[in-house]
Amino acid sequence: MRVYPSSRVRNVVLLGHAGSGKTTLSETMLYESGSKSRRGSVEDKSTTSDYHDIEHEKGKSVFGTLLNLDWRGNKINLIDTPGTSDYIGEVIGALRVADTAIFSLNAEYGIETGTELHWKYTERYNIPSLLIVNKPDSNHADFQRTVDMAKERFGRGVVVVQYPYSEGEDFHAIIDVLKMTMYEFPEDGGKPDKLPIPDSHQAQAELLHNELVESVAENDETLLDVYFEQGKLTESQMREGLQQTLLNRDIFPLFCCSAKRNMGTGRVMGFLGNVAPNPIEANPPKTLDGEEIKLDPEGDPLMFIFKNSSESHMGDMLYFKVYGGSAESGLDLINHTTESTVRLPSLYLMNGEERQEVNRVNTGDIGAAVKLKNTNVNDLLHTKGDSVDIDPIHFPEPIIRTAIKLKREGEEDKLGTALHQLQREDPSLQVEHSQELRQVIIHGQGEEHLAVIKYALENRFNIDLEFVKPRIPYRETITKEVRTNYKHKKQSGGAGQFAQISLLMEPLRNHMPEHSDLKIRDVQEIDLDWGGKLVFRNCIVGGIIDNRFMPAILKGIMEKMENGPLSNCRVRDIRISVYDGAMHSVDSNDAAFRSAALMAFREGFRRAAPKLLEPIYTIEVTIPADYMGDVMSDISTRRGQITGMDAEGSIQKIEAQVPLEELDHYATRLKSITRGSAGFKRTFSHYAEVPRDVQKKIVEQTKKQQEAY
């Protein structure tokens, strides 16, 4: 297998909304380059990139897949990514190692929500991007509308390089305004004939050609001077200008092709080879401090792990990009995260599930390895003493959660092991073993994401389970002050137990008044692990309770605060003053005072007008303007409050605050009412009081559960 120098490598990620034709495009590129003798199709479940059973079942990409092909001496690493937002973790990992992004735009629908989401990440990672208007042969294709939408959303940097001679069923030719040539394709696609641009399109082609030349020239002062002097740029000058303006994200060249009919893909690959940056020229990765890491082919080996895909017969397949030197089988490197030594095993170049073994992978190239011990996504492998803190891949926060209920007893450890492995493969998945809620809860990017996790647990790990509604981590507090007293007295045979305490319980607020009858001897402010505070004050005078019993009193209070009297949820934001009590010289001990404090707290809490608090989340919904009314109405039915609205071109943003209880299955509902064109993200905001009727219902449910036990 040929090993390519860095200058001959192109790392490209395919992006775009689900259904825009990315997988078909990648399949056609493989076929056109000669890497495949026959084109597969999504419908026949025969594409190179969609090879997992779950992808065949769903009829679309679920995982990011690494492909590679040779186009006229250049190696193109092509990463086909899912277009559904549920699998955004697969996209982000690919973006991190890509040097160029290709956006596939559906000529029928233009700029869709998935495209919007992916674009934001290319902006964040500063990745040069080009656009392809795909499916110009569909019945409702509208090339110009798609271009207008792209310019509206992505700015005037969008410049047309190609446009279709005709659209719909008559599509058979592409006019290239960079080369000023028309490419006419045979009926079954493939190699086109190069023809002069017809007279009927000459004026439009010249107009677009001038716009392209001006866009390139105005971003390069030297080329701008040449353009003013000569009125045109040569092909080599255009190539040079395109390389720099593409790299700077000053322009976003827009092409046209029908991936399904193999019309136009060769021209795109030619552009990648001639204009797109190689890894050395591309925008470099950065350290945690924001400093650039220069890729050095002559330097020491440096490898970044960006993906983990488990193979049933081989174990973890770890994908890496070489940031320096060469990765070679048998080389010993240091894992920056664990500081352990790792010996590189066999190395592979990947083409879907097919792998080709190589002895070396050069700087800038992407490869894979199996059996890399104690190595995970975001790990950096380097030579001894050559450490660097690289900025890791930042995966998005989840937007949906569900709890797992096992159907067979005794599989808890098996489930834990399986979830750990799935989280290694997919860092956008979060697993929570909640002692508070007594549930195993998984957090994901959408219903489809969770369904894929369930599929893996059932089919890969043979675990029989069901998804159930996760409990809500409510909080309890009080709204008025009370004084409470409790005497704990127990006699059994010899030594007994005795403790008596009096507590003042108050809701914790700013600038609280003091009580003239209390003398404060000691104050502890405790930041609770579950949020909020407990202020614990020792106001005992005269030695009626020894100081040595105060930790036991605090322990009893904390114990009950972890299982509040209202709903068994945790208590927060309360001030407790121990101001009176009694002890016995023989029968008083820590256990007695712990029990007395627990019971005093429970009884006082119930008389202190207790309130239940619920978690409130801030959500940001991104939608086309047509669905604004429906989405806002749905938010109001979820006890949500709209806090802001904004617009970016034709895309609208709604910000609202909604109780977590009301966000169950919201992602599914949002997709339903917007026909899959919306996206949203959520972040925890604060705790707020639960409405009275909701609190009553929750307390009654808790009481029934306690009686059942």
C-alpha positions in Angstrom: 0.0 0.0 0.0 1.4 3.4 -1.0 2.4 5.8 1.7 1.7 9.4 0.7 3.8 12.4 1.7 2.0 15.2 3.5 1.8 17.4 0.5 -0.3 14.8 -1.3 -2.9 14.2 1.4 -6.3 15.9 1.6 -8.5 15.4 4.6 -12.1 16.1 3.7 -15.3 15.8 5.7 -18.7 15.4 4.1 -21.4 17.5 5.8 -25.0 18.4 5.3 -28.6 17.7 6.3 -29.9 14.1 6.3 -31.1 13.1 2.8 -28.8 15.6 1.0 -26.9 12.7 -0.6 -23.6 12.6 1.2 -23.3 8.8 1.2 -24.2 8.6 -2.4 -21.6 11.3 -3.2 -18.9 9.4 -1.3 -19.8 6.2 -3.1 -19.6 8.0 -6.5 -16.3 9.5 -5.7 -14.9 6.1 -4.8 -16.2 4.7 -8.0 -15.0 7.6 -10.2 -11.5 7.3 -8.7 -11.3 3.6 -9.5 -11.3 2.5 -5.8 -14.5 0.6 -6.6 -15.4 -1.3 -9.7 -19.1 -1.0 -9.1 -21.2 1.7 -7.3 -23.3 0.7 -4.4 -26.5 2.4 -3.3 -28.2 3.3 0.0 -31.4 1.6 -1.3 -29.5 -1.7 -1.9 -27.6 -1.4 1.4 -24.3 -1.8 -0.6 -22.4 1.5 0.0 -18.9 1.4 1.5 -19.6 3.9 4.2 -23.0 2.6 5.5 -22.0 -0.9 6.4 -23.4 -1.3 9.9 -26.6 -3.3 10.4 -28.3 -0.4 12.1 -27.5 1.8 9.1 -29.0 -0.8 6.8 -32.1 -0.9 9.0 -32.5 2.8 9.1 -31.5 3.5 5.5 -29.1 6.3 6.5 -25.7 7.0 8.1 -25.5 6.6 11.8 -21.7 6.6 12.2 -18.9 8.7 10.7 -17.0 6.5 8.2 -13.4 7.0 7.0 -12.8 6.3 3.3 -9.8 6.9 1.2 -9.2 7.2 -2.6 -6.5 8.2 -5.0 -7.2 11.0 -7.4 -4.4 11.7 -9.8 -1.7 11.1 -7.3 -3.4 12.8 -4.3 -4.8 10.7 -1.4 -8.2 12.0 -0.4 -9.3 10.9 3.1 -13.0 11.2 3.0 -15.1 11.1 6.2 -18.8 10.5 5.5 -20.9 11.8 8.4 -24.5 11.4 9.5 -26.8 14.4 8.8 -29.2 13.8 11.7 -28.5 16.0 14.7 -28.9 12.9 17.0 -25.5 11.7 15.8 -23.7 15.1 16.0 -20.9 13.5 18.1 -19.8 11.6 15.0 -19.6 14.8 13.1 -17.6 16.8 15.6 -14.9 14.1 15.9 -14.5 14.1 12.1 -14.4 17.9 11.9 -11.5 18.0 14.4 -9.2 16.2 11.9 -10.5 17.5 8.6 -8.7 20.2 6.7 -11.6 20.9 4.3 -15.3 20.5 4.5 -17.7 19.7 1.7 -21.3 20.7 2.3 -23.9 18.7 0.3 -27.0 20.9 -0.3 -30.2 19.3 -1.5 -31.3 21.3 -4.6 -35.0 20.8 -3.6 -34.7 22.2 0.0 -31.6 24.4 0.1 -30.2 25.3 3.5 -31.6 22.9 6.1 -31.3 22.7 9.8 -28.6 20.0 9.8 -26.5 22.1 7.4 -26.9 25.1 9.7 -25.7 23.1 12.7 -22.7 21.7 10.8 -21.8 25.2 9.5 -21.5 26.5 13.0 -18.9 23.9 13.8 -16.8 24.6 10.7 -16.9 28.3 11.8 -15.7 27.2 15.3 -12.9 25.1 13.9 -12.1 27.5 11.1 -12.3 24.8 8.4 -12.2 25.8 4.8 -15.5 24.9 3.2 -16.9 24.4 -0.2 -20.5 23.8 -1.2 -22.1 21.3 -3.7 -25.7 21.7 -4.8 -26.6 18.0 -5.2 -29.7 16.5 -6.9 -30.2 19.1 -9.6 -32.0 16.4 -11.5 -34.8 16.1 -9.0 -38.3 17.2 -10.1 -38.4 20.2 -7.7 -34.8 21.3 -7.9 -34.2 25.0 -7.7 -30.5 25.8 -8.0 -30.8 29.6 -7.8 -33.0 29.4 -4.7 -30.4 27.2 -3.1 -27.7 29.7 -4.0 -29.7 32.6 -2.7 -30.3 30.8 0.6 -26.6 30.0 0.9 -25.6 33.6 0.4 -28.2 34.8 2.8 -27.1 32.4 5.5 -23.3 32.1 4.9 -22.6 35.5 3.4 -21.2 37.0 0.2 -18.3 34.7 0.4 -20.4 32.1 -1.3 -19.4 32.2 -5.0 -20.7 30.1 -7.9 -18.1 28.0 -9.7 -20.6 25.8 -11.5 -24.3 25.9 -12.3 -26.6 23.4 -14.2 -27.3 24.0 -17.9 -30.8 22.7 -17.1 -32.6 21.2 -14.1 -35.0 18.4 -13.3 -35.3 15.5 -15.7 -33.4 17.4 -18.4 -30.3 17.8 -16.3 -27.3 16.5 -18.3 -24.7 19.3 -18.3 -22.8 21.6 -16.0 -21.4 25.0 -16.9 -18.1 25.7 -15.1 -17.4 29.5 -14.8 -13.9 29.0 -13.5 -12.8 27.0 -16.5 -15.4 28.7 -18.7 -16.4 25.3 -20.1 -19.5 23.2 -20.3 -19.3 19.6 -19.2 -21.9 17.4 -21.0 -22.4 14.0 -19.5 -23.5 10.7 -21.1 -26.9 9.4 -20.0 -25.4 7.0 -17.4 -22.8 9.6 -16.2 -19.1 9.3 -16.0 -16.5 11.2 -18.1 -18.1 14.3 -19.7 -17.4 16.0 -23.0 -15.9 19.4 -22.7 -17.8 21.8 -24.9 -18.0 25.6 -25.5 -20.5 27.4 -23.4 -23.7 27.9 -25.5 -24.5 31.4 -26.7 -27.7 31.3 -24.6 -25.6 31.0 -21.4 -22.6 33.1 -22.4 -23.7 36.3 -20.7 -24.7 34.5 -17.4 -21.4 32.5 -17.4 -19.3 35.6 -17.9 -21.2 37.5 -15.2 -20.5 34.6 -12.7 -16.9 34.3 -13.9 -16.3 38.0 -13.2 -17.9 37.7 -9.8 -15.6 34.7 -9.0 -12.5 36.6 -10.2 -13.4 39.7 -8.2 -14.1 37.7 -5.1 -10.7 36.1 -5.3 -8.9 39.3 -6.2 -10.5 41.5 -3.5 -9.2 39.3 -0.8 -5.6 39.4 -2.0 -3.9 42.9 -2.6 -1.3 41.5 -5.0 -4.0 39.8 -7.2 -6.2 42.9 -6.9 -3.5 45.1 -8.4 -3.0 42.6 -11.2 -6.7 42.4 -11.8 -7.0 46.3 -12.0 -4.0 46.4 -14.4 -4.9 43.5 -16.7 -8.7 43.1 -16.1 -8.3 39.4 -15.6 -6.3 36.7 -13.8 -4.5 33.7 -15.3 -5.5 30.2 -14.3 -2.4 29.8 -12.1 -3.2 33.2 -10.4 -6.8 32.1 -9.8 -5.6 28.8 -8.3 -3.2 30.6 -6.0 -5.8 33.1 -5.0 -8.4 30.4 -4.4 -6.1 28.5 -2.2 -5.5 31.4 0.2 -9.1 32.7 0.2 -10.5 29.2 0.8 -8.0 28.7 3.6 -9.0 32.0 5.2 -12.7 31.3 4.8 -13.0 34.4 2.7 -14.8 32.5 0.0 -16.9 29.3 -0.2 -16.8 28.0 -3.8 -20.1 26.4 -4.9 -20.3 23.5 -7.3 -23.0 21.5 -8.8 -23.3 17.7 -9.3 -25.7 14.8 -9.4 -24.0 12.2 -7.2 -26.6 9.5 -8.0 -26.0 9.8 -11.8 -22.3 10.4 -11.4 -22.3 13.8 -13.1 -19.7 16.3 -11.8 -17.9 14.5 -9.0 -14.6 14.3 -10.9 -14.4 18.0 -11.2 -14.9 18.4 -7.4 -12.1 15.9 -6.7 -9.9 17.8 -9.1 -10.5 21.0 -7.2 -9.6 19.2 -3.9 -6.3 18.1 -5.4 -5.4 21.4 -7.0 -6.8 24.0 -4.5 -7.8 22.5 -1.2 -5.1 22.7 1.5 -2.9 19.8 2.4 -2.4 19.1 6.2 0.7 21.2 6.4 -0.9 24.2 4.8 -4.2 23.8 6.6 -5.3 25.7 9.8 -3.4 23.9 12.6 -4.7 22.4 15.8 -4.3 24.4 19.0 -3.1 23.9 22.5 -5.3 24.6 25.6 -3.7 28.0 25.7 -4.7 28.7 22.1 -1.2 28.4 20.6 -0.9 26.7 17.2 0.6 23.3 16.9 2.7 23.3 13.7 2.6 20.0 11.9 6.2 18.9 11.3 6.9 15.9 9.0 10.5 15.9 10.2 9.6 16.2 13.9 9.0 13.6 16.5 5.9 11.4 16.2 2.7 13.0 17.5 -0.7 11.3 17.2 -4.2 12.5 18.1 -7.0 9.9 18.7 -10.3 11.2 17.4 -12.6 8.2 17.1 -13.2 4.8 18.6 -15.1 2.1 16.8 -15.4 -1.3 18.4 -15.0 -4.3 16.1 -16.5 -7.5 17.4 -13.7 -9.8 16.3 -10.8 -7.3 17.0 -11.8 -5.0 19.8 -11.4 -1.2 19.8 -10.4 0.3 16.5 -8.9 3.7 17.3 -8.7 6.3 14.6 -5.9 8.8 14.7 -4.4 11.8 12.8 -0.6 12.2 12.8 0.4 15.7 13.9 4.1 15.2 13.6 6.7 12.8 12.3 5.5 9.3 11.3 3.5 6.7 13.1 5.2 3.3 12.7 4.2 -0.1 13.9 6.2 -1.2 16.9 7.0 2.4 18.0 6.8 3.1 21.8 5.0 6.4 22.6 3.7 8.1 25.8 0.0 8.6 26.3 -0.2 12.2 27.5 -3.4 11.5 29.5 -2.4 8.4 31.4 1.4 9.0 31.2 1.8 5.3 30.3 3.8 3.8 27.5 1.9 2.6 24.5 3.4 0.4 21.8 1.9 1.0 18.3 0.4 -2.2 17.0 -0.4 -2.9 13.3 -1.6 0.3 11.5 -4.3 0.4 8.9 -5.7 2.7 6.2 -9.5 2.4 6.3 -12.1 2.2 3.6 -15.4 1.6 5.4 -15.0 -1.7 7.1 -12.2 -2.8 4.8 -8.7 -2.1 6.1 -5.3 -2.2 4.5 -2.2 -2.7 6.7 0.7 -0.3 6.4 3.9 0.1 8.2 3.9 3.9 8.4 1.4 6.8 8.4 3.0 10.2 7.7 2.3 13.6 9.1 -1.2 14.9 8.3 -2.5 11.5 7.2 -5.3 9.5 9.0 -5.1 5.9 10.0 -6.4 3.4 12.5 -4.9 0.9 15.0 -6.3 -1.9 17.2 -5.2 -3.0 20.6 -3.9 0.4 21.7 -4.0 -0.3 25.5 -5.5 2.3 27.8 -6.1 4.8 25.0 -9.3 6.7 24.4 -10.7 9.5 22.2 -8.9 12.9 22.8 -5.7 11.1 23.9 -2.4 12.4 22.5 0.5 10.0 21.9 4.0 11.5 21.8 7.7 10.6 22.4 9.1 10.8 25.8 9.7 14.4 27.0 7.8 15.9 24.1 4.6 16.7 25.9 1.9 19.1 24.7 -1.6 20.0 26.0 -3.8 19.9 23.0 -7.3 21.3 23.0 -9.6 18.3 23.2 -12.7 17.6 21.1 -15.6 19.3 22.9 -18.7 17.2 22.6 -22.2 18.8 22.9 -24.3 18.6 26.0 -27.2 16.1 25.8 -30.7 17.2 25.0 -32.7 14.0 26.1 -32.5 11.4 28.8 -34.1 8.1 29.6 -33.8 5.5 32.4 -32.9 1.8 31.9 -34.8 -1.0 33.5 -33.4 -4.5 33.2 -35.8 -7.3 32.5 -33.5 -9.9 34.0 -32.0 -9.7 37.5 -28.3 -9.9 38.1 -27.2 -8.1 34.9 -26.3 -4.8 36.6 -22.6 -5.4 36.2 -23.0 -6.5 32.6 -25.0 -3.3 31.9 -22.3 -1.2 33.5 -19.6 -2.8 31.4 -21.6 -2.4 28.2 -22.4 1.3 28.9 -18.8 2.0 29.7 -17.7 0.6 26.3 -20.4 2.5 24.4 -19.4 5.7 26.1 -15.8 5.1 25.1 -17.0 4.8 21.5 -19.4 7.7 21.7 -18.4 10.5 24.1 -21.5 12.4 23.2 -23.3 9.8 25.3 -23.4 10.4 29.0 -24.2 7.7 31.6 -25.4 8.5 35.0 -25.6 5.9 37.8 -27.9 8.1 40.0 -28.0 7.0 43.7 -30.3 9.9 44.3 -32.9 8.7 41.8 -32.0 5.0 42.1 -31.8 4.7 38.4 -29.3 4.2 35.6 -30.0 7.2 33.3 -28.4 7.7 29.9 -28.3 11.2 28.3 -28.1 11.6 24.5 -28.6 13.8 21.5 -32.1 12.7 20.5 -34.5 9.8 20.4 -32.7 8.2 17.5 -29.4 8.4 19.4 -31.0 6.6 22.4 -32.6 4.0 20.1 -29.1 3.2 18.6 -27.8 2.8 22.1 -30.7 0.4 23.0 -30.0 -1.5 19.8 -26.4 -2.0 20.7 -27.2 -3.1 24.3 -29.7 -5.6 23.0 -27.8 -7.0 20.0 -24.1 -6.5 20.8 -24.2 -7.1 24.5 -27.3 -9.4 24.7 -29.0 -7.4 27.5 -32.8 -7.5 27.8 -34.0 -4.1 28.9 -36.6 -1.4 28.4 -36.5 2.4 28.6 -38.6 3.9 31.3 -39.3 7.5 32.3 -36.5 8.9 34.4 -37.3 10.4 37.7 -36.9 14.2 38.3 -34.3 15.4 40.7 -36.6 17.6 42.7 -35.4 19.6 45.6 -37.2 20.4 48.9 -37.0 23.5 51.1 -39.0 25.4 53.6 -40.8 28.8 53.4 -41.3 29.7 57.1 -39.3 29.4 60.3 -40.2 26.9 63.0 -38.8 25.7 66.3 -38.8 22.0 66.9 -37.8 19.8 69.8 -37.2 16.1 70.0 -36.2 13.7 72.8 -34.7 10.4 71.8 -34.8 7.9 74.7 -34.1 4.2 74.4 -33.5 1.6 77.1 -32.7 -2.0 76.3 -31.0 -4.0 79.0 -27.8 -2.3 80.1 -26.8 1.1 78.7 -29.5 3.1 76.9 -29.6 6.0 74.5 -30.6 9.6 75.4 -30.5 12.8 73.5 -32.7 15.9 73.4 -32.3 18.8 71.1 -34.2 22.0 70.1 -33.7 23.4 66.6 -34.6 26.7 64.9 -35.2 26.0 61.2 -35.4 28.9 58.8 -35.4 29.3 55.0 -32.0 30.5 53.9 -32.1 34.0 52.4 -29.8 37.0 52.0 -29.5 39.4 54.9 -31.4 37.2 57.4 -32.3 38.8 60.8 -30.8 37.5 64.0 -32.7 36.4 67.0 -32.1 38.1 70.3 -32.5 34.9 72.4 -29.7 33.1 70.5 -26.0 33.3 71.2 -24.0 32.0 68.2 -20.9 30.0 69.2 -20.0 28.5 65.9 -21.2 28.7 62.2 -20.6 26.2 59.4 -21.7 27.2 55.8 -21.9 24.0 53.8 -22.1 24.1 50.0 -24.2 21.0 49.3 -23.1 18.6 46.6 -26.6 18.7 45.1 -26.8 22.5 45.0 -27.8 25.2 47.5 -26.5 25.6 51.1 -26.9 24.5 54.6 -26.0 27.0 57.4 -25.5 25.0 60.6 -25.1 27.1 63.8 -24.2 26.0 67.3 -26.1 28.2 69.7 -25.7 26.1 72.9 -24.8 27.9 76.1 -24.1 26.6 79.5 -22.8 23.2 78.3 -26.2 21.5 78.2 -24.9 19.7 75.1 -21.2 18.9 74.7 -19.5 20.2 71.6 -18.4 16.7 70.8 -22.0 15.8 69.9 -22.3 18.6 67.3 -20.8 16.5 64.4 -23.4 13.8 65.2 -26.2 16.3 65.2 -25.0 17.7 61.9 -24.8 14.1 60.5 -28.4 13.3 61.5 -29.6 16.5 59.8 -27.6 15.8 56.6 -28.8 12.3 56.5 -32.4 13.4 56.4 -31.6 16.2 53.9 -30.5 13.6 51.5 -34.0 12.0 51.6 -36.4 14.9 52.2 -39.7 14.3 54.1 -41.9 15.4 51.1 -40.7 13.4 48.2 -37.5 11.6 49.3 -35.6 14.2 47.3 -32.8 16.3 48.6 -33.2 19.4 50.8 -31.4 22.7 50.2 -31.2 26.3 51.3 -31.9 26.1 54.9 -30.5 27.5 58.2 -30.5 25.5 61.3 -29.6 26.7 64.8 -29.2 24.2 67.6 -30.2 26.3 70.7 -31.3 23.9 73.4 -31.4 20.3 74.5 -30.2 17.9 77.1 -27.8 15.0 77.6 -27.1 12.2 80.0 -23.7 11.5 81.5 -24.0 7.8 80.7 -26.6 7.2 78.0 -25.8 10.1 75.7 -23.7 9.2 72.6 -23.2 10.1 69.0 -25.9 7.6 67.8 -28.5 9.1 70.2 -27.9 12.7 69.0 -27.8 11.7 65.4 -31.2 10.0 65.8 -32.6 13.0 67.7 -31.4 15.4 65.1 -32.9 13.4 62.2 -36.3 13.2 63.9 -36.3 16.8 65.0 -35.5 17.9 61.5 -38.2 15.7 59.9 -40.9 16.9 62.3 -39.9 20.6 62.0 -39.6 20.4 58.2 -43.2 19.3 57.8 -44.4 22.3 59.9 -42.3 24.8 58.0 -44.5 25.2 55.0 -42.3 22.9 52.8 -42.1 23.6 49.1 -40.9 21.4 46.3 -38.5 22.8 43.7 -38.0 21.6 40.2 -35.0 22.0 37.8 -35.6 24.6 35.1 -33.7 24.4 31.8 -32.9 27.1 29.3 -33.6 25.8 25.8 -32.6 27.3 22.5 -34.7 26.2 19.5 -33.5 26.8 16.0 -36.3 26.6 13.4 -37.4 27.9 10.0 -39.6 31.0 10.3 -42.7 29.1 9.1 -42.9 27.1 12.3 -42.4 29.9 14.8 -46.1 29.9 16.0 -46.4 26.2 16.4 -43.2 25.9 18.4 -44.0 28.8 20.7 -47.5 27.4 21.3 -46.0 24.0 22.2 -43.5 25.6 24.6 -46.4 27.4 26.4 -48.2 24.0 26.9 -45.0 22.8 28.7 -45.2 25.5 31.3 -42.4 27.2 29.4 -41.6 30.9 29.3 -40.2 32.6 26.2 -37.2 34.7 27.2 -35.9 35.8 23.8 -36.1 35.6 20.0 -33.6 36.2 17.3 -33.0 35.6 13.6 -30.1 34.6 11.3 -31.4 34.9 7.8 -34.4 32.7 7.3 -33.6 30.7 10.5 -35.3 31.8 13.7 -34.1 31.3 17.3 -36.3 31.0 20.3 -34.9 31.0 23.8 -37.2 29.8 26.6 -37.1 28.4 30.2 -38.9 25.1 30.6 -39.2 22.6 33.6 -37.2 19.4 33.0 -40.4 17.4 33.7 -41.8 18.9 30.5 -38.8 18.2 28.3 -39.4 14.4 28.1 -39.7 13.5 24.4 -39.5 17.2 23.5 -36.9 16.4 20.8 -39.4 14.1 19.1 -42.3 16.5 19.4 -40.1 19.3 18.0 -39.2 17.2 15.0 -42.8 16.2 14.4 -44.2 19.8 14.4 -41.3 21.1 12.2 -41.0 18.1 9.9 -37.5 17.4 11.1 -36.3 20.9 10.3 -35.6 22.1 13.9 -32.9 21.6 16.4 -32.4 22.6 20.0 -30.0 22.5 22.9 -30.6 22.8 26.6 -28.6 23.8 29.6 -29.5 23.7 33.3 -30.6 27.1 34.6 -31.9 27.0 38.2 -34.5 25.5 40.6 -37.9 27.1 40.9 -41.0 26.3 43.0 -43.3 23.7 41.6 -47.0 24.7 41.1 -49.2 23.7 44.0 -51.2 21.1 42.0 -48.0 19.5 40.7 -46.5 19.4 44.2 -49.6 17.7 45.6 -49.5 15.0 42.9 -45.8 14.3 43.6 -46.3 14.1 47.3 -49.2 11.7 46.9 -47.2 9.5 44.6 -44.3 9.4 47.1 -46.7 8.4 49.9 -48.1 5.6 47.8 -44.7 4.3 46.9 -43.6 4.4 50.6 -46.8 2.5 51.6 -46.1 -0.1 48.9 -42.7 -0.8 50.3 
